Each structure stands twice: as structure tokens, then as C-alpha cells.
Amino acid sequence: MDTDQLTALRQAFHRDPELGFQEVRTKARVADLLRDMGLEVHEGAGVIGLLRAGTGNRAIGLRADMDALPITEASTHDYPSETPGVMHACGHDGHMTMLLGAAATLAADPGFDGTVVFIFQPNEEHGLGAKAMIDEGVLERFPVEEVYAIHNLPGAPVGQVSTRPGLICSSESLFEITIHGQGGHASMPQAGRDAITIGAEMVQALQTIVSRKLAPGAGAVVSVTEFLTDGQRNVLPGTATLKGDVRARSPEDRNAIEGFMRQIAGGIAEAHGVTVEVSYNTEFIETINAPEPTRAVVAAAGATGLETIPDRQPMSFSEDFAHFSAAVPGCFLLLGNGDTGAHGQPLHADDYDFNDALLPIGAGLWAELVRQRLPAQEGDR
């Protein structure tokens, strides 16, 4: 595909976004394009494209995500979302297009020896798509020695590659704390056990987990994002629910935060004579890059002339690719999307847009990586 074709395809994906596990039209478009290129295609939770060349038995996997977000688009370009309340605000439209561009390049001129498994994954945003594909046996049916994924990074120069060995993205755990007190009249607080005051105390106490209970520089974040009660204008609430989000950079810190959270909630509840329920569910585990695949990404980026940061700081956001790289040695890399206009807007902003100038860069990087990791034998050239 040339740049104009890649751009047209990316903008077509952008106009027709679909939420996680609802990517019906998206999956069909991806599968049809892969078949048109001559790849073997398998459909399940996601879409798999297989491209073989030469006689080698080695295989690597390349992953792109397909889902959009429940956001109403505020962009002013001429290809906005045509689905109300849904938009590609994270660049998955571009991720798919770059990987399809690489598949087209390699199908037309392989230059490698082995098998490339193109993985198009659903529902990355909720941390469920990779696990769904793994649970249905994708890694057993299409085994790979290494697996890779690209995510665009607004604010970084166009085409700048950054990655690191070891932890690259934090985990995400969602918590919910429900306080059962005793409601009452706002004029007589002494007659009840006001859940809103108790909840407020818990909100403050939860902040001491990071500031006082974990090592400085641990990189963990505990955020209370919702505070819900059954109170009214002159009714003190008997029930309050706190909901929130935890980011951690190690399983040890993640588990420690859960323990401290339960301890704090239980202690405050006991002090006030109320009961409390705590749930803590990890949606995304930590994303860990293996050393050799990370070196391979840096080498491929250098070979294509891209500026490279091989030891960037870990990201505080989470990535569903973590489930793939926990099962197979892998590397998650970031590719600069630009630092101006919509291309520099934060991910998940309602006026963010993937930079089409990045499409041939990403497709070329994928192709170079394949040819380096699965080098053609002399007779295959």
C-alpha cells in the first residue's frame, strides 16, 4: 500500500469506530484485506493473519488493537466518527492500518524466512481482548517465539521510537469500597452513623498508601474517582460507595496496596461502628518487555533511520498487550505521533487524531523488524 492508500484506509477505520467486543465491521474489513493480500485468515475473538515465506520454522507475532472508545468526537477534520458517542481516540485505527500496511509490504516482497502471525485484537481498552484470544487458544494454534506491539505517543516527535527492557507499562486495578452505616436526619447526626463522613475519612487515608506505606519512587497511584451515596438534601446517607483506580509497577506493590486498602477501610469502619465491603480486581497486569525483543526493536528502528530512545521511563498507563508478553517474550514500543494540533492532544481526548504521516513509518518499521528477526536464507533472496 502506498501512503495515500494507507491514509484512506486509516480514515475509513476512523469514520466507523466500534467498541470492545463489538468490532463486527472492523473485523470483517481486516479479514477481507488480509485475504486479498493472500494471507491465511482465522477469525475468532479477533483476527489472525498468517504469512509464510521460505522454509524456516520460526515464527513471530505482531499485534494491533481494534476497539474504539465511548467518547463523542469534537474533531473538525473531514472524516469524523459516524457513530454517535463512539470514536477512535487512542489511535487503534492507525495501529491497525500500520500493521495492514506491513502485511501488504511483506506479502508483495517477503524477504524473510519463517512465519509472521498478524494479531488483530479486540477490546484492548477494558483489558479483556488479549486474554479472550489467549483463552481460546491463539498461542497454541499459532505459536510464536516473540511478540511485539506498537502504540502511538502524542507529544513525541513523529516517528520517534521509545521503549525499554523490563517494565514498560503499569498495572491497573479497580477497587470498590461500600460503607454500610445508618442514615438519619441532617439536623440530628448523632442519631445515625453518617456514611459520607466516614467515606471522606477513607478517601484521605487511602492517599497515605503511596505517600507513607510504599517506597519513594515506587511509581504507584491510588485514585478515588467516584463517591456515591444515598443521601438527600436533608437526609444523611446510610450507605456510601467509593470507586477508584490503582496503578502499580510491580505485582508486589499491587498486592501490597490491596492489603493496605483493606486494612485502612476495615480499621476506619470498626472505629465508627459500621460495616464495609472491599473489592479489588486487577484488569491489566504490568507490561514487561523481554531483553532480546527490546534490543531487536532498537536495532530495527536504527536500520530504518528513526530516532530511538532505548531506555525511556515506564508509562503510568496500562496495556492489554501485557497478557501476550507474559506468555511469550515480547516488546511493547511507543511511536511518536507528533506534538502539534490534534496529533499532540492526549490519548482519549475528544479531539485527538492519529497522525497519518506515521502510517508508512510504522509499516516500514514492522517490515524491517520481521526481516531482521526472520532473516531470509541465501537461496530465498
C-alpha positions in Angstrom: 0.0 0.0 0.0 1.3 3.5 -0.8 0.8 6.4 1.6 -2.4 7.6 0.0 -3.9 4.1 0.3 -2.8 3.8 3.9 -4.3 7.2 4.7 -7.6 6.4 3.1 -7.8 3.1 5.0 -7.0 4.7 8.3 -9.6 7.4 7.8 -12.2 4.8 6.9 -11.5 3.0 10.2 -11.8 6.3 12.0 -15.2 7.0 10.5 -16.5 3.6 11.5 -15.4 3.0 15.2 -16.7 0.1 17.2 -16.5 -0.6 21.0 -14.7 -3.6 22.5 -16.1 -7.0 21.6 -18.4 -5.2 19.1 -15.9 -4.9 16.3 -18.0 -6.7 13.8 -17.5 -4.4 10.8 -13.9 -3.7 11.7 -13.0 -7.4 11.9 -14.7 -8.1 8.6 -12.7 -5.3 6.9 -9.4 -6.5 8.4 -10.1 -10.2 7.4 -11.1 -9.2 3.9 -8.0 -7.1 3.4 -5.7 -9.9 4.7 -7.3 -12.4 2.4 -6.9 -10.0 -0.6 -3.2 -9.9 0.2 -3.0 -13.7 0.0 -2.7 -14.4 3.8 -4.3 -17.3 5.6 -7.0 -15.8 7.8 -8.6 -17.2 11.0 -11.4 -15.4 12.9 -12.4 -15.8 16.5 -12.4 -13.2 19.3 -10.0 -11.3 17.0 -8.5 -11.8 13.6 -5.3 -13.8 12.8 -3.4 -13.5 9.5 -0.6 -15.9 8.7 2.1 -15.1 6.2 4.8 -17.7 5.5 8.0 -17.4 3.4 10.9 -19.7 2.8 11.4 -22.9 4.7 12.1 -21.7 8.2 10.0 -22.9 11.2 10.5 -19.8 13.3 7.5 -17.5 13.9 6.9 -14.1 15.5 3.7 -12.3 16.3 2.8 -8.6 15.6 -0.2 -7.2 17.4 -2.6 -4.3 16.7 -5.7 -3.4 18.7 -9.1 -2.7 17.0 -11.5 -1.2 19.5 -12.7 2.4 19.9 -13.9 4.4 23.0 -17.3 5.7 24.2 -16.4 9.3 23.5 -18.3 11.9 21.5 -15.9 13.3 18.9 -15.2 17.0 18.8 -12.7 17.0 15.9 -13.0 19.4 12.9 -11.4 17.2 10.2 -13.5 15.9 7.3 -13.5 12.2 8.5 -15.2 12.3 11.9 -16.8 9.3 13.6 -20.2 8.5 12.0 -21.2 6.6 15.2 -22.6 8.9 17.8 -20.8 8.7 21.1 -18.0 6.4 19.8 -14.6 7.5 18.4 -11.1 6.3 17.8 -9.5 8.5 20.5 -6.5 6.3 21.2 -5.1 5.6 17.7 -6.2 2.0 17.3 -7.3 3.0 13.8 -3.7 3.9 13.0 -2.3 0.8 14.7 -4.5 -1.5 12.5 -3.5 0.4 9.4 0.2 0.3 10.1 0.1 -3.5 10.6 -2.0 -4.0 7.5 0.5 -1.9 5.6 3.3 -4.1 6.8 1.3 -7.2 5.8 0.9 -5.8 2.3 4.6 -5.0 2.0 5.7 -8.4 3.2 3.2 -10.3 1.1 4.4 -8.5 -2.0 8.1 -8.7 -1.2 8.7 -11.1 1.7 12.5 -11.0 2.3 12.1 -13.2 5.4 12.2 -16.9 6.3 9.6 -18.2 8.6 6.0 -17.2 9.7 4.6 -13.9 10.7 1.4 -14.1 12.8 -0.5 -10.8 12.4 -2.7 -10.5 15.5 -5.7 -8.1 15.4 -7.0 -7.9 19.0 -10.4 -6.8 20.2 -11.3 -4.9 23.4 -7.9 -3.6 24.5 -9.4 -0.6 26.4 -11.0 -2.8 29.0 -8.1 -5.2 29.3 -10.2 -8.2 28.1 -9.3 -8.8 24.5 -5.8 -10.3 24.8 -7.0 -12.7 27.4 -10.0 -13.7 25.3 -7.7 -14.6 22.4 -5.3 -16.4 24.6 -8.2 -18.3 26.4 -9.5 -19.5 23.0 -6.0 -21.0 22.3 -4.5 -18.5 19.8 -0.9 -19.1 21.1 -1.3 -22.8 21.0 -2.8 -22.8 17.4 -0.4 -20.2 16.1 2.7 -20.5 18.3 5.3 -17.7 18.2 8.7 -17.2 19.7 8.4 -13.5 20.2 5.5 -11.0 20.1 5.5 -7.2 19.5 3.1 -4.3 19.7 3.2 -0.6 18.8 1.3 2.3 20.4 1.4 5.8 19.2 2.6 8.5 21.6 1.2 12.1 21.3 3.6 14.8 22.2 6.6 12.9 21.0 8.3 13.8 17.6 6.8 12.0 14.6 8.4 8.5 14.2 10.5 8.7 17.4 10.8 5.1 18.8 11.0 4.7 22.6 11.0 1.6 24.7 12.9 -0.1 27.5 13.6 -3.6 28.8 11.7 -4.6 31.8 8.6 -2.8 33.0 7.1 -0.5 30.3 3.5 0.0 31.4 1.8 -0.1 34.9 -0.9 -2.5 36.0 -4.4 -1.2 36.6 -6.7 -2.5 39.4 -10.2 -1.2 40.1 -11.4 -1.0 43.6 -14.8 -0.5 45.2 -15.4 0.2 48.9 -19.0 0.1 50.2 -19.8 1.5 53.7 -23.0 0.4 55.5 -23.8 2.9 58.2 -27.1 4.3 59.5 -28.9 7.1 57.7 -30.8 9.8 59.6 -32.0 13.4 59.7 -29.5 16.1 58.7 -30.4 18.0 61.9 -29.6 15.1 64.2 -26.3 13.5 63.0 -25.7 12.0 66.5 -28.6 9.6 66.0 -27.1 7.8 62.9 -23.7 6.8 61.5 -23.1 9.1 58.6 -21.6 7.1 55.8 -20.5 10.3 53.9 -18.2 11.5 56.7 -16.8 8.0 57.2 -16.2 7.8 53.4 -14.4 11.1 53.3 -12.1 9.9 56.1 -11.3 6.9 54.0 -10.6 9.0 50.9 -7.9 10.9 52.8 -6.5 7.8 54.5 -6.1 5.9 51.2 -3.7 8.6 50.0 -1.2 7.6 52.7 -0.7 4.2 51.0 1.5 5.8 48.3 3.0 8.6 50.4 3.7 6.6 53.6 3.5 2.9 53.0 5.4 2.3 49.7 9.0 3.2 49.0 9.6 6.6 47.5 9.7 6.4 43.7 7.6 3.3 43.5 5.5 4.9 40.8 2.2 3.7 42.2 -1.0 5.8 42.0 -4.2 5.4 44.1 -7.1 7.5 42.8 -10.6 7.7 44.2 -12.7 8.5 41.1 -16.3 8.2 42.4 -18.1 8.9 45.7 -21.7 7.7 45.6 -24.2 7.9 48.5 -28.0 7.5 49.1 -28.2 10.9 50.9 -30.6 13.7 50.0 -31.0 17.4 50.8 -31.8 16.8 54.4 -31.0 13.1 54.7 -27.7 11.8 56.0 -26.6 8.8 53.9 -26.6 5.4 55.4 -24.6 3.9 52.5 -21.6 5.3 50.6 -19.6 3.7 47.8 -16.0 4.7 46.9 -14.7 3.6 43.5 -11.3 4.1 42.1 -8.2 3.1 40.2 -4.8 1.8 41.3 -1.7 1.8 39.1 1.4 -0.1 40.1 4.8 -1.0 38.6 5.2 -4.4 40.3 3.0 -7.3 41.4 4.4 -6.9 44.9 3.3 -3.2 45.1 0.0 -4.1 43.5 -0.7 -6.8 46.1 0.6 -4.6 49.0 -1.8 -1.8 48.0 -4.7 -4.2 48.2 -3.7 -5.3 51.6 -3.3 -1.7 52.9 -6.6 -0.7 51.4 -8.5 -3.5 53.1 -6.7 -2.7 56.4 -7.5 1.0 56.2 -11.1 0.5 55.2 -11.7 -2.1 57.9 -10.0 -0.1 60.6 -12.0 3.1 59.9 -15.2 1.2 59.7 -14.5 -0.5 63.0 -13.7 2.8 64.6 -17.1 4.2 63.6 -19.2 1.1 64.2 -20.1 0.4 60.6 -19.5 -2.4 58.2 -17.5 -2.3 55.0 -17.1 -4.3 51.8 -14.0 -4.1 49.7 -13.5 -5.4 46.2 -10.1 -5.1 44.3 -9.9 -6.5 40.8 -6.8 -6.3 38.5 -7.9 -5.6 34.9 -4.4 -5.1 33.5 -1.2 -6.7 34.7 2.2 -5.0 34.4 3.6 -5.0 30.9 7.1 -6.4 30.9 9.5 -6.2 27.9 12.0 -9.0 27.4 15.6 -8.0 26.8 16.2 -9.6 23.4 13.0 -8.5 21.7 13.6 -5.0 23.0 17.1 -5.0 21.5 15.6 -6.2 18.3 13.2 -3.2 18.2 16.0 -0.8 18.8 18.1 -2.4 16.0 15.2 -2.3 13.5 14.4 1.3 14.4 18.1 2.2 13.8 18.1 0.4 10.5 15.2 2.5 9.3 16.8 5.7 10.4 14.4 6.5 13.2 15.3 8.5 16.3 15.4 6.0 19.2 15.2 6.2 23.0 16.1 2.7 24.2 15.7 3.4 28.0 12.6 5.6 28.3 10.8 5.9 31.7 8.0 3.5 32.2 4.5 4.7 31.4 1.8 5.1 34.0 -0.9 3.9 31.7 -1.8 0.2 31.3 -1.7 -2.1 28.2 -3.6 -5.2 27.4 -0.6 -6.4 25.5 0.8 -7.4 28.9 -1.1 -10.7 28.7 0.7 -11.6 25.4 4.2 -10.5 26.7 3.6 -12.5 29.9 3.0 -15.7 27.8 5.7 -15.1 25.2 8.9 -12.9 25.3 7.9 -9.6 23.8 8.4 -5.9 23.3 5.9 -3.0 23.5 7.2 0.2 21.9 5.9 3.7 21.6 6.0 5.6 18.3 5.8 9.4 18.3 2.6 10.9 16.9 3.7 14.5 16.8 3.5 17.4 19.2 1.1 19.9 17.4 -2.6 20.2 16.9 -4.8 17.1 17.3 -1.8 14.9 16.9 -0.4 16.2 20.1 -3.6 16.0 22.1 -3.6 13.5 24.9 -4.8 10.0 24.2 -8.6 9.7 24.9 -9.1 13.4 24.3 -12.3 14.1 22.2 -10.3 16.0 19.6 -7.3 13.7 19.4 -6.4 12.3 16.0 -3.8 9.7 14.8 -1.1 11.3 12.5 -1.3 9.8 9.0 2.3 10.8 8.4 3.1 8.0 10.9 1.5 5.3 8.8 4.3 4.5 6.3 6.9 4.9 9.1 5.1 2.3 11.3 4.5 -0.1 8.4 8.2 0.2 7.4 9.4 -0.4 11.0 7.2 -3.6 11.2 8.6 -4.9 7.9 12.2 -4.2 8.9 11.7 -5.9 12.3 10.3 -9.1 10.6 13.2 -9.2 8.1 15.7 -8.8 10.9 14.1 -11.4 13.2 13.4 -13.9 10.5 16.3 -13.3 8.1 16.0 -14.8 4.7 18.3 -17.7 3.7 20.7 -17.1 0.9 18.6 -19.2 -1.5 15.4 -17.2 -0.6 16.8 -13.9 -1.6 
